[in-house]
C-alpha cells in the first residue's frame, strides 16, 4: 500500500485499515487532504472487511467541493470588505431571516454585536408587529418574482432606538435558487425631521 500511497501513514488511512482488519467493523475516515509526489487532493474514505478477509476501501474525491468552498469563503470576505465601505445599514440573511452577516453601520445603528449574530439574530426582531406584517407581504411578493419597490419602515434597534428607513431588499441566488436575502436600509431620520420643519 505504501508503494502506491507513500504518505498513507500521515494521512491516517493505514491505521484505519489495520483497525478494520483486526475488528471486522467498517470505519469512516472523514475528508482530509492527501499529498505525495504523484497525487494530491481531498479524500474521504470508507473501509470495510469482506467475508473472505479482504479489505475494501471506497473513497470519494472531495477536491472540487473543497475548492468551491474556499472560493466561496474568498468571495464572502470580499463582499464583507465591500459592504463595510457603505455608509448605510447592510444585512445578509438566509431564507428564514436569520442574519448571517452585517456591516459596521448595522452594528452601530441597530445596537447589535457579533455575539448576537452567532447566537441567532433574525430580521423580524427589528420590526414592530404591524411593520413585520408589511415586511412579510413585501418579502412574499419578492419570492414570487413580482416587481417590488423600496419600502419605508420604522425599525427598532436592540439598543432601544427606533428610526425610519427606506429598505431595499433583493434575493441572493445560488445555482439558480434563492438562498438568502440582502437588505440595505437608509436611515431617513434627517429627512423626516426636515419635512416636519417645513
Secondary structure, DSSP 8 states (H G I E B T S, - for coil): -TTT-TTHHHHTHHHHHHHHHHH---EEEEEEEEE-SS-EEEEEEEEEE-TTS-EEEEEEE-HHHHHHHHHHHHHHHHHHHHHHT-SSEEEEEETT-BEEEE-HHHHHHHT--HHHHHH--BGGGGB-HHHHHHHHHHHHHHHTT-----EEEEEE-TTS-EEEEEEEEEEEEETTEEEEEEEEEEE-HHHHHHHHH-
